[in-house]
Amino acid sequence: GELLKFQHDEVRVNILHDGVGGVNESDVYLAATSGAIIIAFHVIPEDRAKILAEREGVEIRPYEIIYEITQDIKLALEGLLKPQLVEVPTGRALVLQTFSTSRFGTIAGCRVLNGTIERSSRVRIIRDQVIVNTYNIQSLRRGKEDSREVSQGLECGIRLENFNDVKEGDLMEAFKVEEIKRTL
């Protein structure tokens, strides 16, 4: 009854069989065919059932306290939930000048207006207050050196993956995507 209290739109507990007595071979066969685990509350599996469970890859979890069962199942259900993706802004840069090269494509000469532009960030291109698209940074250079990040007030060269149509006056808004674990 405690396990059926967990209710969520995306995940749920499905009890295939419950009964009294030790874990037997038919319990293991049922769990094996349905991909389930066996919760053994104050009981132990028979020797043949234990051997069959090892062979079939069925997990038998022994418990003595009901709260341990509910806590483990809750954590397992939360692990099945897809994490929530949140964009965290890291900085903004203004394109001052563009440089076209036959070898690399277009490189944007930028000044970081606020925050930091990190090599691992994604960049949203904003032109005339309209979002053009979002791209990964292919290279970030400060002077002639590759750089992992460039801070506010400094100038840098940014080359984007699969995008060569950078224009002077474009705004580059850098962000990272963080995953937040969801709970029931």
Phi and psi in degrees as GROMACS dihedral restraints (atoms count N, CA, C in turn):
[ dihedral_restraints ]
;  ai    aj    ak    al  type     phi  dphi    fc
    3     4     5     6     1   -64.1    20    10
    4     5     6     7     1   -37.0    20    10
    6     7     8     9     1   -70.5    20    10
    7     8     9    10     1   -28.9    20    10
    9    10    11    12     1   -75.8    20    10
   10    11    12    13     1    -8.6    20    10
   12    13    14    15     1   -74.0    20    10
   13    14    15    16     1   -18.8    20    10
   15    16    17    18     1   -74.9    20    10
   16    17    18    19     1   111.1    20    10
   18    19    20    21     1  -126.8    20    10
   19    20    21    22     1   131.4    20    10
   21    22    23    24     1  -154.9    20    10
   22    23    24    25     1   153.3    20    10
   24    25    26    27     1   -68.1    20    10
   25    26    27    28     1   -30.6    20    10
   27    28    29    30     1   -97.6    20    10
   28    29    30    31     1   -29.5    20    10
   30    31    32    33     1  -133.0    20    10
   31    32    33    34     1   154.9    20    10
   33    34    35    36     1  -156.1    20    10
   34    35    36    37     1   161.9    20    10
   36    37    38    39     1   -92.8    20    10
   37    38    39    40     1   134.2    20    10
   39    40    41    42     1  -122.5    20    10
   40    41    42    43     1   109.9    20    10
   42    43    44    45     1   -90.7    20    10
   43    44    45    46     1   116.0    20    10
   45    46    47    48     1   -82.0    20    10
   46    47    48    49     1   -37.5    20    10
   48    49    50    51     1  -158.4    20    10
   49    50    51    52     1   139.6    20    10
   51    52    53    54     1  -135.9    20    10
   52    53    54    55     1   148.5    20    10
   54    55    56    57     1  -169.8    20    10
   55    56    57    58     1   176.6    20    10
   57    58    59    60     1  -104.6    20    10
   58    59    60    61     1   157.7    20    10
   60    61    62    63     1   100.9    20    10
   61    62    63    64     1   173.1    20    10
   63    64    65    66     1   -68.7    20    10
   64    65    66    67     1   168.0    20    10
   66    67    68    69     1   -78.1    20    10
   67    68    69    70     1   125.9    20    10
   69    70    71    72     1  -116.0    20    10
   70    71    72    73     1  -179.3    20    10
   72    73    74    75     1   -63.6    20    10
   73    74    75    76     1   -37.2    20    10
   75    76    77    78     1   -65.7    20    10
   76    77    78    79     1   -33.4    20    10
   78    79    80    81     1   -62.8    20    10
   79    80    81    82     1   -41.3    20    10
   81    82    83    84     1   -67.8    20    10
   82    83    84    85     1   -42.6    20    10
   84    85    86    87     1   -60.8    20    10
   85    86    87    88     1   -43.3    20    10
   87    88    89    90     1   -61.0    20    10
   88    89    90    91     1   -45.1    20    10
   90    91    92    93     1   -66.0    20    10
   91    92    93    94     1   -37.7    20    10
   93    94    95    96     1   -66.5    20    10
   94    95    96    97     1   -42.7    20    10
   96    97    98    99     1   -73.3    20    10
   97    98    99   100     1   -23.6    20    10
   99   100   101   102     1  -105.6    20    10
  100   101   102   103     1    -2.0    20    10
  102   103   104   105     1    70.3    20    10
  103   104   105   106     1    34.1    20    10
  105   106   107   108     1  -103.2    20    10
  106   107   108   109     1   169.8    20    10
  108   109   110   111     1  -106.2    20    10
  109   110   111   112     1   160.6    20    10
  111   112   113   114     1  -110.5    20    10
  112   113   114   115     1   126.9    20    10
  114   115   116   117     1  -101.7    20    10
  115   116   117   118     1   115.7    20    10
  117   118   119   120     1  -105.0    20    10
  118   119   120   121     1   103.6    20    10
  120   121   122   123     1   -98.9    20    10
  121   122   123   124     1   111.2    20    10
  123   124   125   126     1    60.6    20    10
  124   125   126   127     1    25.2    20    10
  126   127   128   129     1  -137.5    20    10
  127   128   129   130     1   166.0    20    10
  129   130   131   132     1  -123.8    20    10
  130   131   132   133     1   158.0    20    10
  132   133   134   135     1   -79.4    20    10
  133   134   135   136     1   150.2    20    10
  135   136   137   138     1   -65.3    20    10
  136   137   138   139     1   157.6    20    10
  138   139   140   141     1   -59.6    20    10
  139   140   141   142     1   -44.2    20    10
  141   142   143   144     1   -66.3    20    10
  142   143   144   145     1   -35.6    20    10
  144   145   146   147     1   -67.6    20    10
  145   146   147   148     1   -37.4    20    10
  147   148   149   150     1   -65.7    20    10
  148   149   150   151     1   -42.7    20    10
  150   151   152   153     1   -65.4    20    10
  151   152   153   154     1   -43.3    20    10
  153   154   155   156     1   -63.6    20    10
  154   155   156   157     1   -40.0    20    10
  156   157   158   159     1   -63.3    20    10
  157   158   159   160     1   -41.2    20    10
  159   160   161   162     1   -64.1    20    10
  160   161   162   163     1   -41.3    20    10
  162   163   164   165     1   -68.6    20    10
  163   164   165   166     1   -38.3    20    10
  165   166   167   168     1   -87.3    20    10
  166   167   168   169     1    -9.6    20    10
  168   169   170   171     1    76.2    20    10
  169   170   171   172     1    30.2    20    10
  171   172   173   174     1   -94.8    20    10
  172   173   174   175     1   132.1    20    10
  174   175   176   177     1   -89.6    20    10
  175   176   177   178     1   128.2    20    10
  177   178   179   180     1  -111.3    20    10
  178   179   180   181     1   116.3    20    10
  180   181   182   183     1  -105.3    20    10
  181   182   183   184     1   113.4    20    10
  183   184   185   186     1   -84.4    20    10
  184   185   186   187     1   138.7    20    10
  186   187   188   189     1  -135.5    20    10
  187   188   189   190     1   150.8    20    10
  189   190   191   192     1  -116.7    20    10
  190   191   192   193     1   -21.8    20    10
  192   193   194   195     1  -123.7    20    10
  193   194   195   196     1   131.6    20    10
  195   196   197   198     1   -61.9    20    10
  196   197   198   199     1   -34.0    20    10
  198   199   200   201     1   -68.4    20    10
  199   200   201   202     1   -28.2    20    10
  201   202   203   204     1   -66.6    20    10
  202   203   204   205     1   -38.3    20    10
  204   205   206   207     1   -63.2    20    10
  205   206   207   208     1   -51.3    20    10
  207   208   209   210     1   -63.1    20    10
  208   209   210   211     1   -38.3    20    10
  210   211   212   213     1   -66.0    20    10
  211   212   213   214     1   -45.4    20    10
  213   214   215   216     1   -63.4    20    10
  214   215   216   217     1   -42.7    20    10
  216   217   218   219     1   -67.3    20    10
  217   218   219   220     1   -39.9    20    10
  219   220   221   222     1   -60.8    20    10
  220   221   222   223     1   -45.9    20    10
  222   223   224   225     1   -63.8    20    10
  223   224   225   226     1   -38.1    20    10
  225   226   227   228     1   -65.2    20    10
  226   227   228   229     1   -42.2    20    10
  228   229   230   231     1   -65.9    20    10
  229   230   231   232     1   -40.4    20    10
  231   232   233   234     1   -64.7    20    10
  232   233   234   235     1   -32.5    20    10
  234   235   236   237     1   -67.3    20    10
  235   236   237   238     1   -24.3    20    10
  237   238   239   240     1   -80.7    20    10
  238   239   240   241     1   -18.4    20    10
  240   241   242   243     1   -71.8    20    10
  241   242   243   244     1   137.5    20    10
  243   244   245   246     1   -70.0    20    10
  244   245   246   247     1   137.3    20    10
  246   247   248   249     1   -68.9    20    10
  247   248   249   250     1   153.6    20    10
  249   250   251   252     1   -83.9    20    10
  250   251   252   253     1   130.8    20    10
  252   253   254   255     1   -96.2    20    10
  253   254   255   256     1   126.9    20    10
  255   256   257   258     1  -126.3    20    10
  256   257   258   259     1   131.3    20    10
  258   259   260   261     1   -84.4    20    10
  259   260   261   262     1   129.4    20    10
  261   262   263   264     1  -117.1    20    10
  262   263   264   265     1   112.5    20    10
  264   265   266   267     1   -66.4    20    10
  265   266   267   268     1   138.5    20    10
  267   268   269   270     1  -113.8    20    10
  268   269   270   271     1   -27.5    20    10
  270   271   272   273     1   178.1    20    10
  271   272   273   274     1   171.5    20    10
  273   274   275   276     1  -134.7    20    10
  274   275   276   277     1   142.4    20    10
  276   277   278   279     1  -134.6    20    10
  277   278   279   280     1   145.2    20    10
  279   280   281   282     1  -105.7    20    10
  280   281   282   283     1   132.7    20    10
  282   283   284   285     1   -78.5    20    10
  283   284   285   286     1   115.9    20    10
  285   286   287   288     1   -90.8    20    10
  286   287   288   289     1   -35.8    20    10
  288   289   290   291     1  -157.6    20    10
  289   290   291   292     1   152.1    20    10
  291   292   293   294     1  -116.4    20    10
  292   293   294   295     1   148.5    20    10
  294   295   296   297     1  -127.4    20    10
  295   296   297   298     1   125.7    20    10
  297   298   299   300     1  -103.8    20    10
  298   299   300   301     1   131.0    20    10
  300   301   302   303     1  -128.4    20    10
  301   302   303   304     1   146.4    20    10
  303   304   305   306     1   -71.5    20    10
  304   305   306   307     1   -27.0    20    10
  306   307   308   309     1   -80.1    20    10
  307   308   309   310     1   -41.0    20    10
  309   310   311   312     1  -111.7    20    10
  310   311   312   313     1   -19.1    20    10
  312   313   314   315     1    98.6    20    10
  313   314   315   316     1  -147.8    20    10
  315   316   317   318     1   -93.0    20    10
  316   317   318   319     1   131.8    20    10
  318   319   320   321     1  -114.7    20    10
  319   320   321   322     1   132.3    20    10
  321   322   323   324     1   -96.9    20    10
  322   323   324   325     1   120.9    20    10
  324   325   326   327     1   -84.9    20    10
  325   326   327   328     1   116.0    20    10
  327   328   329   330     1  -125.2    20    10
  328   329   330   331     1   159.0    20    10
  330   331   332   333     1  -118.4    20    10
  331   332   333   334     1   130.2    20    10
  333   334   335   336     1   -77.5    20    10
  334   335   336   337     1   118.8    20    10
  336   337   338   339     1   -80.7    20    10
  337   338   339   340     1   -41.6    20    10
  339   340   341   342     1  -156.0    20    10
  340   341   342   343     1   157.6    20    10
  342   343   344   345     1    69.3    20    10
  343   344   345   346     1  -147.8    20    10
  345   346   347   348     1  -135.8    20    10
  346   347   348   349     1   148.5    20    10
  348   349   350   351     1  -103.5    20    10
  349   350   351   352     1   119.5    20    10
  351   352   353   354     1  -105.9    20    10
  352   353   354   355     1   146.8    20    10
  354   355   356   357     1   -59.0    20    10
  355   356   357   358     1   -32.9    20    10
  357   358   359   360     1   -85.9    20    10
  358   359   360   361     1    -2.7    20    10
  360   361   362   363     1   -78.6    20    10
  361   362   363   364     1   163.5    20    10
  363   364   365   366     1   -98.3    20    10
  364   365   366   367     1   154.0    20    10
  366   367   368   369     1  -126.3    20    10
  367   368   369   370     1   132.1    20    10
  369   370   371   372     1  -100.7    20    10
  370   371   372   373     1   123.0    20    10
  372   373   374   375     1   -88.4    20    10
  373   374   375   376     1   125.8    20    10
  375   376   377   378     1  -119.4    20    10
  376   377   378   379     1   121.1    20    10
  378   379   380   381     1  -124.0    20    10
  379   380   381   382     1   122.7    20    10
  381   382   383   384     1    53.8    20    10
  382   383   384   385     1    43.2    20    10
  384   385   386   387     1    60.6    20    10
  385   386   387   388     1    25.1    20    10
  387   388   389   390     1  -122.8    20    10
  388   389   390   391     1   132.1    20    10
  390   391   392   393     1   -73.5    20    10
  391   392   393   394     1   120.1    20    10
  393   394   395   396     1   -78.6    20    10
  394   395   396   397     1   -55.1    20    10
  396   397   398   399     1  -177.6    20    10
  397   398   399   400     1  -178.8    20    10
  399   400   401   402     1  -121.1    20    10
  400   401   402   403     1   136.5    20    10
  402   403   404   405     1  -137.9    20    10
  403   404   405   406     1   160.8    20    10
  405   406   407   408     1   -85.7    20    10
  406   407   408   409     1   151.5    20    10
  408   409   410   411     1   -83.1    20    10
  409   410   411   412     1   124.3    20    10
  411   412   413   414     1   -85.7    20    10
  412   413   414   415     1   -40.4    20    10
  414   415   416   417     1  -148.8    20    10
  415   416   417   418     1   148.8    20    10
  417   418   419   420     1  -133.6    20    10
  418   419   420   421     1   120.1    20    10
  420   421   422   423     1  -126.9    20    10
  421   422   423   424     1   142.4    20    10
  423   424   425   426     1  -119.1    20    10
  424   425   426   427     1   107.0    20    10
  426   427   428   429     1    70.6    20    10
  427   428   429   430     1  -127.5    20    10
  429   430   431   432     1  -101.1    20    10
  430   431   432   433     1     2.3    20    10
  432   433   434   435     1  -104.4    20    10
  433   434   435   436     1   142.7    20    10
  435   436   437   438     1   -66.2    20    10
  436   437   438   439     1   145.7    20    10
  438   439   440   441     1  -135.6    20    10
  439   440   441   442     1   146.7    20    10
  441   442   443   444     1   -82.3    20    10
  442   443   444   445     1   -34.0    20    10
  444   445   446   447     1  -153.2    20    10
  445   446   447   448     1   152.9    20    10
  447   448   449   450     1  -128.8    20    10
  448   449   450   451     1   130.3    20    10
  450   451   452   453     1   -91.8    20    10
  451   452   453   454     1   171.4    20    10
  453   454   455   456     1   -53.5    20    10
  454   455   456   457     1   136.8    20    10
  456   457   458   459     1    89.0    20    10
  457   458   459   460     1   -14.4    20    10
  459   460   461   462     1   -94.9    20    10
  460   461   462   463     1   157.9    20    10
  462   463   464   465     1  -103.1    20    10
  463   464   465   466     1   152.4    20    10
  465   466   467   468     1  -156.0    20    10
  466   467   468   469     1   168.2    20    10
  468   469   470   471     1  -110.8    20    10
  469   470   471   472     1   129.9    20    10
  471   472   473   474     1  -123.6    20    10
  472   473   474   475     1   127.8    20    10
  474   475   476   477     1  -115.7    20    10
  475   476   477   478     1   129.7    20    10
  477   478   479   480     1  -100.0    20    10
  478   479   480   481     1   151.0    20    10
  480   481   482   483     1   -72.4    20    10
  481   482   483   484     1   129.6    20    10
  483   484   485   486     1    56.0    20    10
  484   485   486   487     1    33.2    20    10
  486   487   488   489     1  -149.8    20    10
  487   488   489   490     1   117.6    20    10
  489   490   491   492     1  -121.0    20    10
  490   491   492   493     1     8.5    20    10
  492   493   494   495     1   -99.0    20    10
  493   494   495   496     1    39.3    20    10
  495   496   497   498     1   -75.3    20    10
  496   497   498   499     1   137.7    20    10
  498   499   500   501     1  -120.3    20    10
  499   500   501   502     1   154.4    20    10
  501   502   503   504     1   -61.2    20    10
  502   503   504   505     1   137.8    20    10
  504   505   506   507     1    93.6    20    10
  505   506   507   508     1    -9.9    20    10
  507   508   509   510     1   -65.5    20    10
  508   509   510   511     1   148.5    20    10
  510   511   512   513     1  -107.7    20    10
  511   512   513   514     1   131.7    20    10
  513   514   515   516     1  -108.5    20    10
  514   515   516   517     1   119.3    20    10
  516   517   518   519     1  -107.5    20    10
  517   518   519   520     1   110.7    20    10
  519   520   521   522     1   -89.4    20    10
  520   521   522   523     1   144.3    20    10
  522   523   524   525     1  -153.1    20    10
  523   524   525   526     1   161.2    20    10
  525   526   527   528     1  -117.9    20    10
  526   527   528   529     1   151.0    20    10
  528   529   530   531     1  -104.5    20    10
  529   530   531   532     1   118.3    20    10
  531   532   533   534     1  -107.3    20    10
  532   533   534   535     1   144.3    20    10
  534   535   536   537     1   -98.0    20    10
  535   536   537   538     1   128.2    20    10
  537   538   539   540     1  -111.5    20    10
  538   539   540   541     1   123.4    20    10
  540   541   542   543     1   -66.8    20    10
  541   542   543   544     1   132.9    20    10
  543   544   545   546     1   -93.9    20    10
  544   545   546   547     1   154.5    20    10
  546   547   548   549     1  -123.6    20    10
  547   548   549   550     1   165.2    20    10
